[in-house]
């Protein structure tokens, strides 16, 4: 549990509730915690999401990596980070052996609002939506009593709700895939923010895909020659290449490091 910058009080809870934190879907969702509220042991990051079109808040690289994996997963349709358990007292499940007293502010004695790292809405194989929850923790933290106590509260709570819950650690995350997704991620944000420019990229798609499919030269060389032939500024061809991967028009093995010195033969063109 991150440590607050200031004392946690009933007034803080009321303010968060007034701000609509923990409510909404998609673009309208507001996480209970944001990067402005708490310091972080790792890299606090804000990212504009592909699926939600809103800013997501993360307190560690591990949370960020898992987010990228969710962004790439086509079955996932909504991602809510730091989802608050607001009705913990009201929900009926066995609590007698849980140390809920550990999760109180030492000065105000106000109970902290516990959060699950991710509440995820996804489509099953029949196209029906379902909600699953995931707690993201470093494997080394699972040796800490306070962490295990919090996770057990989460587990019992979500079980009582009939919602699947699980733990994701650094041992479960494909860091190479996450890094590749991060590398192309901003291009779809570019699509949202630069309508005129993205039309130009779309117009160039067929010409670029033709070159890629017909060439055995290194990817980097094909991109450079494309920029030179069309008189583009340096970087425009690379943007197009990333964009086409993000749109899944160029297929590449995302579980291997993307090496621009590889030949174009490692790429496939989506039909």
N, C-alpha and C positions, 0 to 999 in steps of 0.2 A: 504494500500500500504506500503510495507516495506521500511524502510529508508536506502538509499545507504550508503556505507562506505565512498564514495568520491563523488565529484560533478558529476552530470549527464550531459554529454556534447554530442555534435554531434560526437566527436571522439569516445566516448564510444559506441554510436549506430553503427557507422561504423565498429568498432572492433567486436561487437557482430554479425553483418551481415557477416563479413569476416569469422568468426568462424562457420558459418552455423547454428546459433541458430534459433530455430523455424522452422527448415526445416528437412525433412526426415521422414521416416516411420519406425515403428518397432524398430529394433536395431539401426538404423541409425539416429533416431530422437534426436535432441539436444534441451533441454528446454531453453527458453529465459533466465530464471533465474536459477542459481544453488546455492547450499548452501554456495559456496565460495564467492558469490557476495554480499549477504545481511545478516545482523544480523537477528535473529528471536526472537519473544517474547516467543515462545514455544520451542519444542525440534526439532532442525534441524536434519534431518535424510536422509541417503542415503540407498536405498534398491535395490538389484538386482531383477528385475522383472521376473516372470514366463513367461508371454506372450511375452515380448519384448526382453528378454535376455540382457538387458542393465541396467545401474544404474539409478534409479529414485531419484529425489531430492524433499524433502518436508520441509516446514517451520513450520509445526505445527503437533501435534498429530492428530488433526481432519482431516487434509489432508491425513495423513498416514492411518488412520482408513478407510477412504473412498476408498483409493487405495486398501487395502486388500479386501474390498467388491467387487471391480471391478475385482480383480484377481480371486476370487472364482466364479464370474458370467460367466458361460460357453458361454453366447451369446457375451461377449466382446472379441474382437480379437486384439485390439491395444489401448494403453493408452498413451496419451501425456499430461504431466503436464506443467503448466505455458506456455500455448500456446499464442504467441503474436498476438495482433491485429495490424498488420503492415500497413494496408491500411485504417486506420480510416478516414483520410482526404479525401481519394478518393471515399469511398463508400457513395452513396447518401441515406441519411435518415435525418429526421428532427432533427436538432442540435441547433436551435436557443435558446432554453430554457435550454440547458445543460451547466454547468459551466466547460467547458474544460480547462479554465485558471487555475483551481485548480490543475491540473495535470501537473505542470511545475516545473522544478528545480528553486528554488528561486534565486540562484546565476547566473546560466547560461541562464535561461529562456528557456531552451530546454524542449520540451514536453516529458513526460515519455511515454514509450511504455506500454500501458495497456495490461494485460494478463488475460485470462480466466483460472481458476485453472486446469480444465481438458477438453481436447477434446478427446472424446471416439468414437472408431469405433466398432460397434456391428452388429450382424446378426439379421435380423427380423425373423419372424416365417416361412418365405418362403426361408430363406437362403440368402437373399440379404443384402449387407452391407449398413449401414447408419451411419452418423456422428451425435452425439449429444454433447452438451457442458454443463458443470456444474461449477457453482461458489460455492466454499466451504467456508462458513463463520460461525463463532460462532453466535448463535442467539442474544447474547448481543450486537454484533457489528451492528446489523440491526437498532439500535437506533442512530447510528452516521451518520450525514449528509454526510460526505465525502464518507463513505461506500455506502450509498444509491445512491449518485451521480454516483459513479463508476459502480455500478450494473445496473443502468438505461442506462448508455452508452452501457454496454455489451448487455443488453436486446434488445435495439433497433438495435444495430449492427447485432447481430445474426438473429434477425427477418428479417432484410433486406436481409440477405443471404439465408433465407428460412431454417435455421438450428435450431432445437429444443434447447432451453436453459432453465436452471432451477437453483434454489438455493438449496444447501444442507447445512443444519445446524446440530448441535449436536443433535437436536431433531429428525432428520430423520435417524440417524445412529444407527444401532444395534451394540452396543459396545461389547456385549458378542460374537456375531458372528465374529466381527473384531478381538477380542482377540484370539479366537480359530484359526482363519486363520493365525494370526501372529505366534501362537505357532507351527504350522506345516510348515510354509512358507519356512523356510531355507532348508527343506529336498529336495525340488525340485531343489534348487540351488546346493545342494550336488550332485544331479543327474548329473548336468551339469559339475561339477568340478572334480568328482571322478568316472570316467567311470568304472575302474576296480572294485572298491568297490561296485558300484551300481549293477553290474552284480551278485555279491555275494548276495546282498539283494534280487534281483529278484529270484535267485535260492532258497531262503528260504521262498518265499511267500506262496507257497502251504502248507508247513508244519506249518507255523505260522497261516494261516487262518483256518486250520483244528483244531488247538488247541483252537482258539478263538470260533469257531462255536460249539465245543463240550463241552466247559467248562462253568460252572456257577459260577466260582470263580471270585474274584475281578480282574480287568484288570491288576493292578500292579503286583499281584501274578503270573498271567500267563506269563507276560513279564519276570519277574525274573526267573521263573523256565525254561523258554525257553533259556535264556542266560546261565544258569547253565548247562542244558542238552547238549548244543552245545559247551560249553567251551568258550563262548564269553566274551569279556571285558564288564564291566558294562556300560550300555548306548546303546549297540548295538541293544538290543531288543526294547528299546524305540524309537530309530531311525527308525527301521523297522515299528513299529506301526504308527508313525507319517507319514512315507512315504506312507503307504498303505491308510491312510486317505486322504492324499494329492492327491493320484492317484485314489481316489474314489473306491478303492477295498474293503475298510472297510467303511460302512455307519454309521454315528453317527449324532445325532441331533446337528447341529452346532449353534443352537439358545439357547442352554443350556450350562452352564459351563461344560467343560470336566473334570470329576472327576475319577481319576484312581482307586479310592476305590469302584466305582460302579462295579457290576457284569458284566460279558461279555454278559449277556442276553440283554443289552441295545444296543449291536452292531448288525449290519446286514452285511452279505457278499454279495457283488455285484455279479450278475449272468453273 
